[in-house]
Amino acid sequence: MNKAFTIIELIFVIVIIGILAAIAIPKLSATRDDASIITLSTNIREAASELASYALSKKSIDDNITKMSKVLQSMITQKYATQIDNSTINIKAGRINNCVIIKKVSRANGISIVLNFSSDTTDKICNGLKSKIDINRYPVPLTGSKIKL
């Protein structure tokens, strides 16, 4: 006597696999977005830290902001960021090319690193990045009365 699966049993298995796939695919997509947000936020904080460390260790500020940070150089090479001019970097998040703008700014009390966010709120990754970065920690002073070079 031959033993085999019936058509009904095969249909049930296919339906169950389809239901599991319908549940798992959105979860995997959300996990990928979360990983992207965490990676970008970590890179931005690390870049700001590198810029401040460079200023303190070299006792000077380079004209080109990317020469002060390996993280920014890497982000530009990997197309996660674009250098607009010597003092401005646009960070891409999701579909927004300028989700985060890192800028070296001269102020009355010295030179600082300023962070600005895009006003575009249509992208989930960019919005998630905004929620992960504490804007109150910026601007980061590189020179001035609090920093002795």
C-alpha positions as CSV (number, residue, x, y, z in Angstrom):
1,M,0.0,0.0,0.0
2,N,1.4,3.4,-1.0
3,K,1.5,6.1,1.6
4,A,1.4,9.7,0.4
5,F,0.0,13.1,1.4
6,T,-3.4,14.1,0.1
7,I,-4.1,17.3,-1.8
8,I,-5.9,18.7,1.3
9,E,-2.9,18.1,3.5
10,L,-0.6,19.8,1.0
11,I,-2.9,22.8,0.7
12,F,-3.0,23.1,4.5
13,V,0.8,23.1,4.7
14,I,1.0,25.7,2.0
15,V,-1.6,27.9,3.7
16,I,0.3,27.7,7.0
17,I,3.6,28.6,5.4
18,G,1.9,31.5,3.7
19,I,0.5,32.8,7.0
20,L,3.9,32.5,8.7
21,A,5.6,34.3,5.8
22,A,3.0,37.1,6.0
23,I,3.8,37.6,9.7
24,A,7.6,37.2,9.5
25,I,8.4,39.5,6.5
26,P,7.2,42.8,8.1
27,K,9.0,41.9,11.3
28,L,12.2,41.3,9.4
29,S,11.8,44.6,7.6
30,A,11.3,46.5,10.9
31,T,14.3,44.8,12.3
32,R,16.4,46.0,9.3
33,D,15.1,49.6,9.8
34,D,15.9,49.5,13.5
35,A,19.5,48.3,12.8
36,S,19.9,51.1,10.2
37,I,18.7,53.7,12.8
38,I,21.0,52.4,15.5
39,T,24.0,52.3,13.2
40,L,23.5,55.8,11.9
41,S,22.9,57.3,15.3
42,T,26.0,55.6,16.7
43,N,28.1,56.9,13.7
44,I,26.8,60.4,14.2
45,R,27.7,60.5,17.9
46,E,31.1,58.9,17.2
47,A,31.8,61.5,14.5
48,A,31.0,64.4,16.9
49,S,33.2,62.8,19.5
50,E,36.0,62.4,16.9
51,L,35.7,66.0,15.9
52,A,36.0,67.2,19.5
53,S,38.9,64.8,20.2
54,Y,40.7,66.0,17.1
55,A,40.5,69.6,18.1
56,L,41.8,68.8,21.6
57,S,44.6,66.5,20.6
58,K,45.9,68.5,17.6
59,K,45.2,71.9,19.3
60,S,43.8,73.1,15.9
61,I,40.8,72.8,13.7
62,D,41.2,71.6,10.1
63,D,39.4,73.6,7.3
64,N,37.9,70.4,6.0
65,I,35.6,68.7,8.5
66,T,36.1,65.2,7.0
67,K,39.9,65.3,7.7
68,M,39.0,65.5,11.4
69,S,36.8,62.3,11.5
70,K,37.4,58.8,10.1
71,V,33.7,58.0,10.7
72,L,32.7,60.8,8.4
73,Q,35.2,59.7,5.8
74,S,33.8,56.2,5.9
75,M,30.2,57.4,5.7
76,I,31.0,59.4,2.6
77,T,32.9,56.5,1.0
78,Q,29.9,54.2,1.7
79,K,27.4,56.8,0.3
80,Y,25.7,57.3,3.7
81,A,26.8,60.9,3.7
82,T,27.6,63.7,1.2
83,Q,30.1,66.5,1.8
84,I,28.4,69.7,0.7
85,D,31.4,72.0,1.4
86,N,34.4,71.9,3.7
87,S,32.3,72.5,6.8
88,T,29.0,70.7,6.0
89,I,28.0,67.0,5.8
90,N,24.6,65.7,4.9
91,I,23.7,62.3,6.3
92,K,21.3,60.2,4.4
93,A,18.7,58.2,6.3
94,G,16.0,56.2,4.4
95,R,14.9,58.2,1.4
96,I,16.0,61.6,2.9
97,N,19.4,62.7,1.6
98,N,19.8,65.5,4.2
99,C,18.1,63.8,7.2
100,V,20.9,65.0,9.5
101,I,23.2,68.0,8.7
102,I,26.5,68.2,10.6
103,K,28.0,71.6,10.3
104,K,31.2,73.3,11.6
105,V,30.0,76.8,12.6
106,S,32.0,79.9,13.7
107,R,30.3,81.7,16.5
108,A,31.2,84.6,18.7
109,N,32.4,82.2,21.5
110,G,34.4,79.9,19.1
111,I,33.9,77.1,16.6
112,S,31.3,74.5,17.3
113,I,29.8,71.4,15.6
114,V,26.0,71.9,15.1
115,L,23.5,69.2,14.2
116,N,20.3,70.0,12.4
117,F,17.5,67.6,11.3
118,S,15.5,67.8,8.1
119,S,11.9,69.1,8.4
120,D,10.8,66.2,6.2
121,T,8.8,63.8,8.4
122,T,7.8,61.3,5.7
123,D,10.5,58.7,6.2
124,K,10.4,56.2,9.0
125,I,14.1,55.7,9.3
126,C,14.8,59.5,9.4
127,N,12.2,59.9,12.1
128,G,13.6,57.1,14.1
129,L,17.1,58.7,13.8
130,K,15.7,61.9,15.2
131,S,14.3,60.1,18.2
132,K,17.7,58.4,18.9
133,I,19.9,61.5,18.9
134,D,19.7,63.9,21.8
135,I,19.7,67.3,20.1
136,N,20.3,68.9,23.5
137,R,23.9,67.7,23.4
138,Y,24.7,70.0,20.5
139,P,26.3,72.2,19.6
140,V,29.6,70.7,20.6
141,P,32.3,73.3,21.2
142,L,35.6,72.8,19.5
143,T,37.2,76.1,20.4
144,G,36.2,78.9,22.7
145,S,36.4,80.1,26.3
146,K,35.5,76.6,27.6
147,I,38.1,74.9,25.4
148,K,41.7,75.8,25.8
149,L,43.8,74.8,22.7
